[in-house]
Amino acid sequence: MFGDVAVTLLKMMGHSGTVPSALLARDVPSALARLKQKLDAAGPEGESKQSGRPDAQDAQKTPVVGLRLRAYPLIQLLSAAAEQGCDVMWEEGNSPN
């Protein structure tokens, strides 16, 4: 996950947004619940507002990826960690080339 989006999602979980950091296993379920609640409150994002017929400009535009879609891997990770009673840690990494 990349910079600003990652920090936004961490803050939605109720975390300070500090990188590197961690959540203890006992805190994962409540962080997951807060994240889901904040995403639900944010409403639908990234929905296409295009007309029924795509034109040449539409083909050249980069698609917008909404926060809910970006949060999906984190939700899956937190769900698995909660199920297995595991801590979750994160750190800043290098972006792939």
DRENSE-356782 format. One record per atom (N, C-alpha, C): atom name; y, z, x. Coordinates in nm, 4 decimals. Layout:
BEGIN
<site><site>CA</site><c2>Y</c2><c3>Z</c3><c1>X</c1></site>
...
END
This chain:
BEGIN
<site><site>N</site><c2>-0.1159</c2><c3>0.0000</c3><c1>0.0852</c1></site>
<site><site>CA</site><c2>0.0000</c2><c3>0.0000</c3><c1>0.0000</c1></site>
<site><site>C</site><c2>0.1226</c2><c3>0.0000</c3><c1>0.0902</c1></site>
<site><site>N</site><c2>0.2254</c2><c3>-0.0676</c3><c1>0.0475</c1></site>
<site><site>CA</site><c2>0.3421</c2><c3>-0.0819</c3><c1>0.1324</c1></site>
<site><site>C</site><c2>0.4532</c2><c3>0.0161</c3><c1>0.0972</c1></site>
<site><site>N</site><c2>0.5275</c2><c3>0.0579</c3><c1>0.1974</c1></site>
<site><site>CA</site><c2>0.6415</c2><c3>0.1473</c3><c1>0.2002</c1></site>
<site><site>C</site><c2>0.6988</c2><c3>0.2005</c3><c1>0.0711</c1></site>
<site><site>N</site><c2>0.7970</c2><c3>0.1289</c3><c1>0.0173</c1></site>
<site><site>CA</site><c2>0.8718</c2><c3>0.1801</c3><c1>-0.0977</c1></site>
<site><site>C</site><c2>0.7836</c2><c3>0.2017</c3><c1>-0.2195</c1></site>
<site><site>N</site><c2>0.6912</c2><c3>0.1116</c3><c1>-0.2433</c1></site>
<site><site>CA</site><c2>0.6012</c2><c3>0.1254</c3><c1>-0.3584</c1></site>
<site><site>C</site><c2>0.5133</c2><c3>0.2485</c3><c1>-0.3409</c1></site>
<site><site>N</site><c2>0.4623</c2><c3>0.2688</c3><c1>-0.2213</c1></site>
<site><site>CA</site><c2>0.3767</c2><c3>0.3848</c3><c1>-0.1944</c1></site>
<site><site>C</site><c2>0.4526</c2><c3>0.5148</c3><c1>-0.2172</c1></site>
<site><site>N</site><c2>0.5744</c2><c3>0.5226</c3><c1>-0.1671</c1></site>
<site><site>CA</site><c2>0.6546</c2><c3>0.6447</c3><c1>-0.1838</c1></site>
<site><site>C</site><c2>0.6863</c2><c3>0.6668</c3><c1>-0.3317</c1></site>
<site><site>N</site><c2>0.7180</c2><c3>0.5611</c3><c1>-0.4034</c1></site>
<site><site>CA</site><c2>0.7442</c2><c3>0.5724</c3><c1>-0.5474</c1></site>
<site><site>C</site><c2>0.6231</c2><c3>0.6293</c3><c1>-0.6202</c1></site>
<site><site>N</site><c2>0.5042</c2><c3>0.5782</c3><c1>-0.5896</c1></site>
<site><site>CA</site><c2>0.3824</c2><c3>0.6263</c3><c1>-0.6554</c1></site>
<site><site>C</site><c2>0.3520</c2><c3>0.7705</c3><c1>-0.6160</c1></site>
<site><site>N</site><c2>0.3747</c2><c3>0.8061</c3><c1>-0.4902</c1></site>
<site><site>CA</site><c2>0.3544</c2><c3>0.9451</c3><c1>-0.4475</c1></site>
<site><site>C</site><c2>0.4457</c2><c3>1.0386</c3><c1>-0.5254</c1></site>
<site><site>N</site><c2>0.5698</c2><c3>0.9996</c3><c1>-0.5412</c1></site>
<site><site>CA</site><c2>0.6648</c2><c3>1.0823</c3><c1>-0.6161</c1></site>
<site><site>C</site><c2>0.6263</c2><c3>1.0914</c3><c1>-0.7635</c1></site>
<site><site>N</site><c2>0.5726</c2><c3>0.9828</c3><c1>-0.8188</c1></site>
<site><site>CA</site><c2>0.5273</c2><c3>0.9860</c3><c1>-0.9584</c1></site>
<site><site>C</site><c2>0.4114</c2><c3>1.0840</c3><c1>-0.9750</c1></site>
<site><site>N</site><c2>0.3343</c2><c3>1.1049</c3><c1>-0.8681</c1></site>
<site><site>CA</site><c2>0.2221</c2><c3>1.1997</c3><c1>-0.8707</c1></site>
<site><site>C</site><c2>0.2713</c2><c3>1.3439</c3><c1>-0.8612</c1></site>
<site><site>N</site><c2>0.4003</c2><c3>1.3633</c3><c1>-0.8345</c1></site>
<site><site>CA</site><c2>0.4541</c2><c3>1.4974</c3><c1>-0.8181</c1></site>
<site><site>C</site><c2>0.4600</c2><c3>1.5405</c3><c1>-0.6727</c1></site>
<site><site>N</site><c2>0.4364</c2><c3>1.4481</c3><c1>-0.5816</c1></site>
<site><site>CA</site><c2>0.4401</c2><c3>1.4769</c3><c1>-0.4389</c1></site>
<site><site>C</site><c2>0.5802</c2><c3>1.4462</c3><c1>-0.3862</c1></site>
<site><site>N</site><c2>0.6139</c2><c3>1.4996</c3><c1>-0.2710</c1></site>
<site><site>CA</site><c2>0.7464</c2><c3>1.4781</c3><c1>-0.2127</c1></site>
<site><site>C</site><c2>0.7676</c2><c3>1.3345</c3><c1>-0.1653</c1></site>
<site><site>N</site><c2>0.6591</c2><c3>1.2620</c3><c1>-0.1404</c1></site>
<site><site>CA</site><c2>0.6697</c2><c3>1.1264</c3><c1>-0.0876</c1></site>
<site><site>C</site><c2>0.6613</c2><c3>1.1226</c3><c1>0.0637</c1></site>
<site><site>N</site><c2>0.6309</c2><c3>1.2361</c3><c1>0.1235</c1></site>
<site><site>CA</site><c2>0.6201</c2><c3>1.2458</c3><c1>0.2687</c1></site>
<site><site>C</site><c2>0.5003</c2><c3>1.1667</c3><c1>0.3199</c1></site>
<site><site>N</site><c2>0.5228</c2><c3>1.0948</c3><c1>0.4308</c1></site>
<site><site>CA</site><c2>0.4157</c2><c3>1.0193</c3><c1>0.4962</c1></site>
<site><site>C</site><c2>0.4205</c2><c3>1.0567</c3><c1>0.6434</c1></site>
<site><site>N</site><c2>0.3125</c2><c3>1.1055</c3><c1>0.7023</c1></site>
<site><site>CA</site><c2>0.1790</c2><c3>1.1303</c3><c1>0.6491</c1></site>
<site><site>C</site><c2>0.1745</c2><c3>1.2610</c3><c1>0.5708</c1></site>
<site><site>N</site><c2>0.0736</c2><c3>1.2740</c3><c1>0.4878</c1></site>
<site><site>CA</site><c2>0.0532</c2><c3>1.3952</c3><c1>0.4094</c1></site>
<site><site>C</site><c2>-0.0842</c2><c3>1.3899</c3><c1>0.3449</c1></site>
<site><site>N</site><c2>-0.1073</c2><c3>1.4823</c3><c1>0.2511</c1></site>
<site><site>CA</site><c2>-0.2386</c2><c3>1.4899</c3><c1>0.1866</c1></site>
<site><site>C</site><c2>-0.2297</c2><c3>1.5676</c3><c1>0.0567</c1></site>
<site><site>N</site><c2>-0.3344</c2><c3>1.5534</c3><c1>-0.0236</c1></site>
<site><site>CA</site><c2>-0.3561</c2><c3>1.6338</c3><c1>-0.1436</c1></site>
<site><site>C</site><c2>-0.4887</c2><c3>1.7045</c3><c1>-0.1261</c1></site>
<site><site>N</site><c2>-0.4911</c2><c3>1.8324</c3><c1>-0.1561</c1></site>
<site><site>CA</site><c2>-0.6186</c2><c3>1.9044</c3><c1>-0.1567</c1></site>
<site><site>C</site><c2>-0.6980</c2><c3>1.8633</c3><c1>-0.2799</c1></site>
<site><site>N</site><c2>-0.8278</c2><c3>1.8736</c3><c1>-0.2701</c1></site>
<site><site>CA</site><c2>-0.9169</c2><c3>1.8328</c3><c1>-0.3797</c1></site>
<site><site>C</site><c2>-0.8777</c2><c3>1.8993</c3><c1>-0.5110</c1></site>
<site><site>N</site><c2>-0.8381</c2><c3>2.0246</c3><c1>-0.5058</c1></site>
<site><site>CA</site><c2>-0.8034</c2><c3>2.0965</c3><c1>-0.6296</c1></site>
<site><site>C</site><c2>-0.6767</c2><c3>2.0427</c3><c1>-0.6955</c1></site>
<site><site>N</site><c2>-0.5909</c2><c3>1.9716</c3><c1>-0.6182</c1></site>
<site><site>CA</site><c2>-0.4655</c2><c3>1.9178</c3><c1>-0.6706</c1></site>
<site><site>C</site><c2>-0.4759</c2><c3>1.7724</c3><c1>-0.7168</c1></site>
<site><site>N</site><c2>-0.5858</c2><c3>1.7066</c3><c1>-0.6841</c1></site>
<site><site>CA</site><c2>-0.6009</c2><c3>1.5641</c3><c1>-0.7152</c1></site>
<site><site>C</site><c2>-0.6002</c2><c3>1.5372</c3><c1>-0.8660</c1></site>
<site><site>N</site><c2>-0.6764</c2><c3>1.6116</c3><c1>-0.9483</c1></site>
<site><site>CA</site><c2>-0.6762</c2><c3>1.5808</c3><c1>-1.0919</c1></site>
<site><site>C</site><c2>-0.5373</c2><c3>1.5895</c3><c1>-1.1567</c1></site>
<site><site>N</site><c2>-0.4583</c2><c3>1.6889</c3><c1>-1.1195</c1></site>
<site><site>CA</site><c2>-0.3249</c2><c3>1.7003</c3><c1>-1.1798</c1></site>
<site><site>C</site><c2>-0.2322</c2><c3>1.5911</c3><c1>-1.1279</c1></site>
<site><site>N</site><c2>-0.2456</c2><c3>1.5525</c3><c1>-1.0012</c1></site>
<site><site>CA</site><c2>-0.1650</c2><c3>1.4426</c3><c1>-0.9473</c1></site>
<site><site>C</site><c2>-0.1988</c2><c3>1.3118</c3><c1>-1.0182</c1></site>
<site><site>N</site><c2>-0.3269</c2><c3>1.2899</c3><c1>-1.0422</c1></site>
<site><site>CA</site><c2>-0.3713</c2><c3>1.1702</c3><c1>-1.1134</c1></site>
<site><site>C</site><c2>-0.3164</c2><c3>1.1691</c3><c1>-1.2556</c1></site>
<site><site>N</site><c2>-0.3226</c2><c3>1.2809</c3><c1>-1.3231</c1></site>
<site><site>CA</site><c2>-0.2710</c2><c3>1.2897</c3><c1>-1.4601</c1></site>
<site><site>C</site><c2>-0.1208</c2><c3>1.2630</c3><c1>-1.4641</c1></site>
<site><site>N</site><c2>-0.0455</c2><c3>1.3192</c3><c1>-1.3680</c1></site>
<site><site>CA</site><c2>0.0999</c2><c3>1.2956</c3><c1>-1.3633</c1></site>
<site><site>C</site><c2>0.1304</c2><c3>1.1490</c3><c1>-1.3379</c1></site>
<site><site>N</site><c2>0.0565</c2><c3>1.0872</c3><c1>-1.2465</c1></site>
<site><site>CA</site><c2>0.0775</c2><c3>0.9458</c3><c1>-1.2158</c1></site>
<site><site>C</site><c2>0.0551</c2><c3>0.8601</c3><c1>-1.3396</c1></site>
<site><site>N</site><c2>-0.0550</c2><c3>0.8824</c3><c1>-1.4086</c1></site>
<site><site>CA</site><c2>-0.0842</c2><c3>0.8048</c3><c1>-1.5302</c1></site>
<site><site>C</site><c2>0.0223</c2><c3>0.8274</c3><c1>-1.6368</c1></site>
<site><site>N</site><c2>0.0669</c2><c3>0.9515</c3><c1>-1.6512</c1></site>
<site><site>CA</site><c2>0.1690</c2><c3>0.9842</c3><c1>-1.7507</c1></site>
<site><site>C</site><c2>0.3003</c2><c3>0.9121</c3><c1>-1.7184</c1></site>
<site><site>N</site><c2>0.3406</c2><c3>0.9134</c3><c1>-1.5927</c1></site>
<site><site>CA</site><c2>0.4661</c2><c3>0.8474</c3><c1>-1.5524</c1></site>
<site><site>C</site><c2>0.4557</c2><c3>0.6956</c3><c1>-1.5693</c1></site>
<site><site>N</site><c2>0.3394</c2><c3>0.6392</c3><c1>-1.5382</c1></site>
<site><site>CA</site><c2>0.3214</c2><c3>0.4950</c3><c1>-1.5569</c1></site>
<site><site>C</site><c2>0.3274</c2><c3>0.4578</c3><c1>-1.7045</c1></site>
<site><site>N</site><c2>0.2671</c2><c3>0.5414</c3><c1>-1.7893</c1></site>
<site><site>CA</site><c2>0.2728</c2><c3>0.5165</c3><c1>-1.9337</c1></site>
<site><site>C</site><c2>0.4160</c2><c3>0.5251</c3><c1>-1.9848</c1></site>
<site><site>N</site><c2>0.4919</c2><c3>0.6227</c3><c1>-1.9329</c1></site>
<site><site>CA</site><c2>0.6305</c2><c3>0.6404</c3><c1>-1.9753</c1></site>
<site><site>C</site><c2>0.7184</c2><c3>0.5256</c3><c1>-1.9274</c1></site>
<site><site>N</site><c2>0.6808</c2><c3>0.4621</c3><c1>-1.8167</c1></site>
<site><site>CA</site><c2>0.7591</c2><c3>0.3511</c3><c1>-1.7624</c1></site>
<site><site>C</site><c2>0.7481</c2><c3>0.2263</c3><c1>-1.8498</c1></site>
<site><site>N</site><c2>0.6429</c2><c3>0.2179</c3><c1>-1.9302</c1></site>
<site><site>CA</site><c2>0.6262</c2><c3>0.1041</c3><c1>-2.0193</c1></site>
<site><site>C</site><c2>0.5707</c2><c3>-0.0170</c3><c1>-1.9475</c1></site>
<site><site>N</site><c2>0.5570</c2><c3>-0.1268</c3><c1>-2.0217</c1></site>
<site><site>CA</site><c2>0.5006</c2><c3>-0.2488</c3><c1>-1.9623</c1></site>
<site><site>C</site><c2>0.5958</c2><c3>-0.3065</c3><c1>-1.8573</c1></site>
<site><site>N</site><c2>0.5373</c2><c3>-0.3527</c3><c1>-1.7470</c1></site>
<site><site>CA</site><c2>0.6163</c2><c3>-0.4112</c3><c1>-1.6392</c1></site>
<site><site>C</site><c2>0.5537</c2><c3>-0.5422</c3><c1>-1.5951</c1></site>
<site><site>N</site><c2>0.6347</c2><c3>-0.6230</c3><c1>-1.5353</c1></site>
<site><site>CA</site><c2>0.5846</c2><c3>-0.7449</c3><c1>-1.4741</c1></site>
<site><site>C</site><c2>0.5302</c2><c3>-0.8461</c3><c1>-1.5730</c1></site>
<site><site>N</site><c2>0.5608</c2><c3>-0.8281</c3><c1>-1.7001</c1></site>
<site><site>CA</site><c2>0.5131</c2><c3>-0.9258</c3><c1>-1.7980</c1></site>
<site><site>C</site><c2>0.5931</c2><c3>-1.0535</c3><c1>-1.7840</c1></site>
<site><site>N</site><c2>0.5274</c2><c3>-1.1608</c3><c1>-1.8009</c1></site>
<site><site>CA</site><c2>0.5926</c2><c3>-1.2906</c3><c1>-1.7876</c1></site>
<site><site>C</site><c2>0.6895</c2><c3>-1.3123</c3><c1>-1.9032</c1></site>
<site><site>N</site><c2>0.8096</c2><c3>-1.3533</c3><c1>-1.8684</c1></site>
<site><site>CA</site><c2>0.9088</c2><c3>-1.3843</c3><c1>-1.9705</c1></site>
<site><site>C</site><c2>0.9384</c2><c3>-1.5339</c3><c1>-1.9697</c1></site>
<site><site>N</site><c2>0.8375</c2><c3>-1.6113</c3><c1>-1.9349</c1></site>
<site><site>CA</site><c2>0.8524</c2><c3>-1.7556</c3><c1>-1.9282</c1></site>
<site><site>C</site><c2>0.8341</c2><c3>-1.8163</c3><c1>-2.0660</c1></site>
<site><site>N</site><c2>0.8874</c2><c3>-1.9351</c3><c1>-2.0795</c1></site>
<site><site>CA</site><c2>0.8653</c2><c3>-2.0089</c3><c1>-2.2034</c1></site>
<site><site>C</site><c2>0.7228</c2><c3>-2.0609</c3><c1>-2.2051</c1></site>
<site><site>N</site><c2>0.6830</c2><c3>-2.1176</c3><c1>-2.3120</c1></site>
<site><site>CA</site><c2>0.5476</c2><c3>-2.1679</c3><c1>-2.3268</c1></site>
<site><site>C</site><c2>0.5115</c2><c3>-2.2788</c3><c1>-2.2295</c1></site>
<site><site>N</site><c2>0.6119</c2><c3>-2.3525</c3><c1>-2.1829</c1></site>
<site><site>CA</site><c2>0.5838</c2><c3>-2.4637</c3><c1>-2.0918</c1></site>
<site><site>C</site><c2>0.6386</c2><c3>-2.4326</c3><c1>-1.9531</c1></site>
<site><site>N</site><c2>0.5516</c2><c3>-2.4273</c3><c1>-1.8536</c1></site>
<site><site>CA</site><c2>0.6019</c2><c3>-2.4064</c3><c1>-1.7176</c1></site>
<site><site>C</site><c2>0.6743</c2><c3>-2.5311</c3><c1>-1.6677</c1></site>
<site><site>N</site><c2>0.7806</c2><c3>-2.5122</c3><c1>-1.5895</c1></site>
<site><site>CA</site><c2>0.8484</c2><c3>-2.6272</c3><c1>-1.5309</c1></site>
<site><site>C</site><c2>0.8334</c2><c3>-2.6219</c3><c1>-1.3793</c1></site>
<site><site>N</site><c2>0.8960</c2><c3>-2.7138</c3><c1>-1.3090</c1></site>
<site><site>CA</site><c2>0.8816</c2><c3>-2.7233</c3><c1>-1.1634</c1></site>
<site><site>C</site><c2>0.9326</c2><c3>-2.5976</c3><c1>-1.0938</c1></site>
<site><site>N</site><c2>1.0397</c2><c3>-2.5372</c3><c1>-1.1454</c1></site>
<site><site>CA</site><c2>1.0929</c2><c3>-2.4154</c3><c1>-1.0832</c1></site>
<site><site>C</site><c2>0.9945</c2><c3>-2.3001</c3><c1>-1.0962</c1></site>
<site><site>N</site><c2>0.9258</c2><c3>-2.2888</c3><c1>-1.2095</c1></site>
<site><site>CA</site><c2>0.8291</c2><c3>-2.1808</c3><c1>-1.2303</c1></site>
<site><site>C</site><c2>0.7172</c2><c3>-2.1865</c3><c1>-1.1272</c1></site>
<site><site>N</site><c2>0.6765</c2><c3>-2.3057</c3><c1>-1.0884</c1></site>
<site><site>CA</site><c2>0.5672</c2><c3>-2.3219</c3><c1>-0.9929</c1></site>
<site><site>C</site><c2>0.6072</c2><c3>-2.2714</c3><c1>-0.8546</c1></site>
<site><site>N</site><c2>0.7373</c2><c3>-2.2719</c3><c1>-0.8241</c1></site>
<site><site>CA</site><c2>0.7840</c2><c3>-2.2302</c3><c1>-0.6922</c1></site>
<site><site>C</site><c2>0.8175</c2><c3>-2.0822</c3><c1>-0.6855</c1></site>
<site><site>N</site><c2>0.8287</c2><c3>-2.0143</c3><c1>-0.7959</c1></site>
<site><site>CA</site><c2>0.8633</c2><c3>-1.8727</c3><c1>-0.7978</c1></site>
<site><site>C</site><c2>0.7430</c2><c3>-1.7876</c3><c1>-0.7571</c1></site>
<site><site>N</site><c2>0.7720</c2><c3>-1.6822</c3><c1>-0.6824</c1></site>
<site><site>CA</site><c2>0.6681</c2><c3>-1.5863</c3><c1>-0.6468</c1></site>
<site><site>C</site><c2>0.6458</c2><c3>-1.4962</c3><c1>-0.7675</c1></site>
<site><site>N</site><c2>0.5219</c2><c3>-1.4778</c3><c1>-0.8093</c1></site>
<site><site>CA</site><c2>0.4971</c2><c3>-1.3930</c3><c1>-0.9262</c1></site>
<site><site>C</site><c2>0.5360</c2><c3>-1.2473</c3><c1>-0.8987</c1></site>
<site><site>N</site><c2>0.5883</c2><c3>-1.1819</c3><c1>-1.0004</c1></site>
<site><site>CA</site><c2>0.6269</c2><c3>-1.0423</c3><c1>-0.9902</c1></site>
<site><site>C</site><c2>0.5038</c2><c3>-0.9560</c3><c1>-1.0192</c1></site>
<site><site>N</site><c2>0.4781</c2><c3>-0.8604</c3><c1>-0.9314</c1></site>
<site><site>CA</site><c2>0.3655</c2><c3>-0.7696</c3><c1>-0.9510</c1></site>
<site><site>C</site><c2>0.4229</c2><c3>-0.6358</c3><c1>-0.9951</c1></site>
<site><site>N</site><c2>0.3869</c2><c3>-0.5929</c3><c1>-1.1153</c1></site>
<site><site>CA</site><c2>0.4395</c2><c3>-0.4697</c3><c1>-1.1702</c1></site>
<site><site>C</site><c2>0.3822</c2><c3>-0.3456</c3><c1>-1.1033</c1></site>
<site><site>N</site><c2>0.4510</c2><c3>-0.2354</c3><c1>-1.1216</c1></site>
<site><site>CA</site><c2>0.4113</c2><c3>-0.1086</c3><c1>-1.0610</c1></site>
<site><site>C</site><c2>0.2743</c2><c3>-0.0630</c3><c1>-1.1100</c1></site>
<site><site>N</site><c2>0.2449</c2><c3>-0.0864</c3><c1>-1.2365</c1></site>
<site><site>CA</site><c2>0.1147</c2><c3>-0.0462</c3><c1>-1.2915</c1></site>
<site><site>C</site><c2>-0.0005</c2><c3>-0.1165</c3><c1>-1.2185</c1></site>
<site><site>N</site><c2>0.0172</c2><c3>-0.2445</c3><c1>-1.1896</c1></site>
<site><site>CA</site><c2>-0.0857</c2><c3>-0.3189</c3><c1>-1.1174</c1></site>
<site><site>C</site><c2>-0.0966</c2><c3>-0.2701</c3><c1>-0.9731</c1></site>
<site><site>N</site><c2>0.0162</c2><c3>-0.2421</c3><c1>-0.9121</c1></site>
<site><site>CA</site><c2>0.0149</c2><c3>-0.1906</c3><c1>-0.7751</c1></site>
<site><site>C</site><c2>-0.0491</c2><c3>-0.0521</c3><c1>-0.7687</c1></site>
<site><site>N</site><c2>-0.0386</c2><c3>0.0250</c3><c1>-0.8755</c1></site>
<site><site>CA</site><c2>-0.0942</c2><c3>0.1603</c3><c1>-0.8786</c1></site>
<site><site>C</site><c2>-0.2449</c2><c3>0.1616</c3><c1>-0.9002</c1></site>
<site><site>N</site><c2>-0.3025</c2><c3>0.0519</c3><c1>-0.9462</c1></site>
<site><site>CA</site><c2>-0.4442</c2><c3>0.0485</c3><c1>-0.9811</c1></site>
<site><site>C</site><c2>-0.5360</c2><c3>0.0973</c3><c1>-0.8681</c1></site>
<site><site>N</site><c2>-0.5205</c2><c3>0.0482</c3><c1>-0.7438</c1></site>
<site><site>CA</site><c2>-0.6095</c2><c3>0.0991</c3><c1>-0.6375</c1></site>
<site><site>C</site><c2>-0.5931</c2><c3>0.2489</c3><c1>-0.6131</c1></site>
<site><site>N</site><c2>-0.4704</c2><c3>0.2983</c3><c1>-0.6248</c1></site>
<site><site>CA</site><c2>-0.4471</c2><c3>0.4419</c3><c1>-0.6062</c1></site>
<site><site>C</site><c2>-0.5123</c2><c3>0.5220</c3><c1>-0.7175</c1></site>
<site><site>N</site><c2>-0.5039</c2><c3>0.4735</c3><c1>-0.8393</c1></site>
<site><site>CA</site><c2>-0.5679</c2><c3>0.5415</c3><c1>-0.9523</c1></site>
<site><site>C</site><c2>-0.7191</c2><c3>0.5458</c3><c1>-0.9322</c1></site>
<site><site>N</site><c2>-0.7758</c2><c3>0.4354</c3><c1>-0.8860</c1></site>
<site><site>CA</site><c2>-0.9204</c2><c3>0.4324</c3><c1>-0.8595</c1></site>
<site><site>C</site><c2>-0.9581</c2><c3>0.5310</c3><c1>-0.7489</c1></site>
<site><site>N</site><c2>-0.8785</c2><c3>0.5356</c3><c1>-0.6433</c1></site>
<site><site>CA</site><c2>-0.9040</c2><c3>0.6272</c3><c1>-0.5325</c1></site>
<site><site>C</site><c2>-0.8948</c2><c3>0.7721</c3><c1>-0.5782</c1></site>
<site><site>N</site><c2>-0.7889</c2><c3>0.8053</c3><c1>-0.6530</c1></site>
<site><site>CA</site><c2>-0.7719</c2><c3>0.9427</c3><c1>-0.7012</c1></site>
<site><site>C</site><c2>-0.8813</c2><c3>0.9810</c3><c1>-0.7999</c1></site>
<site><site>N</site><c2>-0.9222</c2><c3>0.8869</c3><c1>-0.8841</c1></site>
<site><site>CA</site><c2>-1.0300</c2><c3>0.9142</c3><c1>-0.9794</c1></site>
<site><site>C</site><c2>-1.1599</c2><c3>0.9457</c3><c1>-0.9059</c1></site>
<site><site>N</site><c2>-1.1918</c2><c3>0.8675</c3><c1>-0.8037</c1></site>
<site><site>CA</site><c2>-1.3137</c2><c3>0.8911</c3><c1>-0.7250</c1></site>
<site><site>C</site><c2>-1.3044</c2><c3>1.0227</c3><c1>-0.6507</c1></site>
<site><site>N</site><c2>-1.1880</c2><c3>1.0535</c3><c1>-0.5949</c1></site>
<site><site>CA</site><c2>-1.1702</c2><c3>1.1795</c3><c1>-0.5226</c1></site>
<site><site>C</site><c2>-1.1843</c2><c3>1.2989</c3><c1>-0.6163</c1></site>
<site><site>N</site><c2>-1.1297</c2><c3>1.2877</c3><c1>-0.7375</c1></site>
<site><site>CA</site><c2>-1.1407</c2><c3>1.3965</c3><c1>-0.8353</c1></site>
<site><site>C</site><c2>-1.2857</c2><c3>1.4158</c3><c1>-0.8764</c1></site>
<site><site>N</site><c2>-1.3566</c2><c3>1.3070</c3><c1>-0.8975</c1></site>
<site><site>CA</site><c2>-1.4967</c2><c3>1.3129</c3><c1>-0.9384</c1></site>
<site><site>C</site><c2>-1.5846</c2><c3>1.3769</c3><c1>-0.8304</c1></site>
<site><site>N</site><c2>-1.5542</c2><c3>1.3471</c3><c1>-0.7045</c1></site>
<site><site>CA</site><c2>-1.6348</c2><c3>1.3961</c3><c1>-0.5939</c1></site>
<site><site>C</site><c2>-1.5803</c2><c3>1.5234</c3><c1>-0.5297</c1></site>
<site><site>N</site><c2>-1.4640</c2><c3>1.5705</c3><c1>-0.5768</c1></site>
<site><site>CA</site><c2>-1.4054</c2><c3>1.6923</c3><c1>-0.5215</c1></site>
<site><site>C</site><c2>-1.3580</c2><c3>1.6756</c3><c1>-0.3781</c1></site>
<site><site>N</site><c2>-1.2961</c2><c3>1.5613</c3><c1>-0.3481</c1></site>
<site><site>CA</site><c2>-1.2515</c2><c3>1.5308</c3><c1>-0.2116</c1></site>
<site><site>C</site><c2>-1.1002</c2><c3>1.5417</c3><c1>-0.1983</c1></site>
<site><site>N</site><c2>-1.0568</c2><c3>1.5787</c3><c1>-0.0765</c1></site>
<site><site>CA</site><c2>-0.9157</c2><c3>1.5731</c3><c1>-0.0424</c1></site>
<site><site>C</site><c2>-0.8756</c2><c3>1.4265</c3><c1>-0.0261</c1></site>
<site><site>N</site><c2>-0.7457</c2><c3>1.3992</c3><c1>-0.0378</c1></site>
<site><site>CA</site><c2>-0.6934</c2><c3>1.2642</c3><c1>-0.0170</c1></site>
<site><site>C</site><c2>-0.5826</c2><c3>1.2739</c3><c1>0.0872</c1></site>
<site><site>N</site><c2>-0.5926</c2><c3>1.1912</c3><c1>0.1901</c1></site>
<site><site>CA</site><c2>-0.4917</c2><c3>1.1898</c3><c1>0.2974</c1></site>
<site><site>C</site><c2>-0.4347</c2><c3>1.0499</c3><c1>0.3109</c1></site>
<site><site>N</site><c2>-0.3110</c2><c3>1.0417</c3><c1>0.3564</c1></site>
<site><site>CA</site><c2>-0.2508</c2><c3>0.9124</c3><c1>0.3825</c1></site>
<site><site>C</site><c2>-0.1583</c2><c3>0.9223</c3><c1>0.5033</c1></site>
<site><site>N</site><c2>-0.1412</c2><c3>0.8071</c3><c1>0.5655</c1></site>
<site><site>CA</site><c2>-0.0536</c2><c3>0.7962</c3><c1>0.6812</c1></site>
<site><site>C</site><c2>0.0079</c2><c3>0.6573</c3><c1>0.6834</c1></site>
<site><site>N</site><c2>0.1100</c2><c3>0.6427</c3><c1>0.7634</c1></site>
<site><site>CA</site><c2>0.1737</c2><c3>0.5116</c3><c1>0.7767</c1></site>
<site><site>C</site><c2>0.0890</c2><c3>0.4271</c3><c1>0.8702</c1></site>
<site><site>N</site><c2>0.0663</c2><c3>0.3047</c3><c1>0.8303</c1></site>
<site><site>CA</site><c2>-0.0134</c2><c3>0.2147</c3><c1>0.9128</c1></site>
<site><site>C</site><c2>0.0612</c2><c3>0.0874</c3><c1>0.9424</c1></site>
<site><site>N</site><c2>-0.0007</c2><c3>0.0035</c3><c1>1.0160</c1></site>
<site><site>CA</site><c2>0.0558</c2><c3>-0.1274</c3><c1>1.0474</c1></site>
<site><site>C</site><c2>0.0152</c2><c3>-0.2250</c3><c1>0.9384</c1></site>
<site><site>N</site><c2>0.1068</c2><c3>-0.3114</c3><c1>0.9013</c1></site>
<site><site>CA</site><c2>0.0728</c2><c3>-0.4128</c3><c1>0.8021</c1></site>
<site><site>C</site><c2>-0.0157</c2><c3>-0.5171</c3><c1>0.8673</c1></site>
<site><site>N</site><c2>-0.1102</c2><c3>-0.5735</c3><c1>0.7909</c1></site>
<site><site>CA</site><c2>-0.1998</c2><c3>-0.6743</c3><c1>0.8472</c1></site>
<site><site>C</site><c2>-0.1228</c2><c3>-0.8007</c3><c1>0.8835</c1></site>
<site><site>N</site><c2>-0.1650</c2><c3>-0.8652</c3><c1>0.9883</c1></site>
<site><site>CA</site><c2>-0.1002</c2><c3>-0.9903</c3><c1>1.0323</c1></site>
<site><site>C</site><c2>-0.1671</c2><c3>-1.1097</c3><c1>0.9724</c1></site>
END
